Amino acid sequence: MTESTTAAGDRRALGAEHGSYHWGDSLALLEGVPDGSVRAVVCSPPFEGPQLIADEDRAGACSSDWLMPFFGQFERVLRPDGCVAFELGGLWLSDAPGKAVQHAGAVHALAKAGWRLVQDFYYYNPQLLNPEPEGAARAPDSVTPIWVMARTHDVHYDVSALRHPARAPFVRGNLLEFDTSGVYDRAYEKTLAETSLHPYVDRWPTVVPELFVELLTRPGDLVLDPFAGSGATCFAAERLGRRWLGFELDRGLEQHVRAMFAARRAG
Ligand SMILES: C[S@@+](CC[C@H](N)C(=O)[O-])C[C@H]1O[C@@H](n2cnc3c(N)ncnc32)[C@H](O)[C@@H]1O
């Protein structure tokens, strides 16, 4: 990857052939993205928003308040037929044997603000989800929802992406039954192991963003991940020949992004 630095010598961005990954608060960084330039936002925001879901925010009002300004920017930067595909599921409460509905609250708030639900997908993800709270007898979660929302229902949506032969056995309607037990991103994991780091715990396997990039964009389109983490969406977009932008708050993830893109060099 290429890199650019600030005058003080801090790394500001990492780049590859089709895009760049920037550190900072994505609300601020989004202001630099031109109007109508993005075909799809593909992301996994923090489920809890700015704080852990607790008594005072079980319905997720606080999470929605946090998320809405990002969607204000998404509306501005998206092309008229562009979509946001975002992963957002319910969280187990830390102090009671049940779950918060902050994700439902956020989807409802978006619908009230004029966003249309194009489709909801369910991503089979038993490895990454928190088990039920200690001592409570509940079935552990095995799916997380991925919401595809837009300003109109008339969006670019290439249904043939769902029938791609490499993917078709795992796509059961809107249930994405990929085997997420590490088979897809071994090169990333191997490169990371050389630096004694563990895979990023909040990462989604690249097969997941890859599907949404193919479904919602054309080659050459611009894909944005404002919560870019390990760079999985950015890497998927790079491999698919889409232009991309990744924004991320946590500078500690640099080795993860480098390891993700090293997989390309390794073939
Ligand atoms: C669920 S993780 C995303 C993981 C990513 N999809 C991946 O595969 O690695 C959410 C990420 O959003 C980042 N984040 C939270 N608030 C942010 C903000 N305001 N601007 C940029 N990044 C933010 C967190 O640091 C975290 O890495």
The ligand as a MOL file (V3000), in Angstrom:
LIG
                    3D

  0  0  0     0  0            999 V3000
M  V30 BEGIN CTAB
M  V30 COUNTS 27 29 0 0 0
M  V30 BEGIN ATOM
M  V30 1 C -18.0410 -2.9560 13.7550 0
M  V30 2 S -16.5300 -2.1670 13.4430 0 CHG=1
M  V30 3 C -16.3830 -2.2890 11.6820 0
M  V30 4 C -15.5420 -3.4550 11.2830 0
M  V30 5 C -15.3050 -3.5650 9.8110 0
M  V30 6 N -16.5540 -3.8070 9.0770 0
M  V30 7 C -14.3170 -4.6980 9.5270 0
M  V30 8 O -14.6740 -5.6450 8.8120 0
M  V30 9 O -13.2090 -4.6600 10.0580 0 CHG=-1
M  V30 10 C -16.9360 -0.4590 13.6400 0
M  V30 11 C -15.7510 0.4500 13.4560 0
M  V30 12 O -16.1970 1.7990 13.4350 0
M  V30 13 C -15.1690 2.6060 13.9860 0
M  V30 14 N -15.7710 3.9050 14.3350 0
M  V30 15 C -16.6320 4.1820 15.3420 0
M  V30 16 N -17.0000 5.4850 15.2960 0
M  V30 17 C -16.3890 6.0360 14.2360 0
M  V30 18 C -16.3840 7.3430 13.6620 0
M  V30 19 N -17.0900 8.3420 14.1770 0
M  V30 20 N -15.6070 7.5570 12.5650 0
M  V30 21 C -14.8640 6.5460 12.0230 0
M  V30 22 N -14.8510 5.2880 12.5210 0
M  V30 23 C -15.5930 5.0340 13.6110 0
M  V30 24 C -14.6680 1.7740 15.1540 0
M  V30 25 O -13.3680 2.1730 15.5510 0
M  V30 26 C -14.7080 0.3590 14.5710 0
M  V30 27 O -13.4690 -0.0190 14.0190 0
M  V30 END ATOM
M  V30 BEGIN BOND
M  V30 1 1 1 2
M  V30 2 1 2 3
M  V30 3 1 2 10
M  V30 4 1 3 4
M  V30 5 1 4 5
M  V30 6 1 5 6
M  V30 7 1 5 7
M  V30 8 2 7 8
M  V30 9 1 7 9
M  V30 10 1 10 11
M  V30 11 1 11 12
M  V30 12 1 11 26
M  V30 13 1 12 13
M  V30 14 1 13 14
M  V30 15 1 13 24
M  V30 16 1 14 15
M  V30 17 1 14 23
M  V30 18 2 15 16
M  V30 19 1 16 17
M  V30 20 1 17 18
M  V30 21 2 17 23
M  V30 22 1 18 19
M  V30 23 2 18 20
M  V30 24 1 20 21
M  V30 25 2 21 22
M  V30 26 1 22 23
M  V30 27 1 24 25
M  V30 28 1 24 26
M  V30 29 1 26 27
M  V30 END BOND
M  V30 END CTAB
M  END
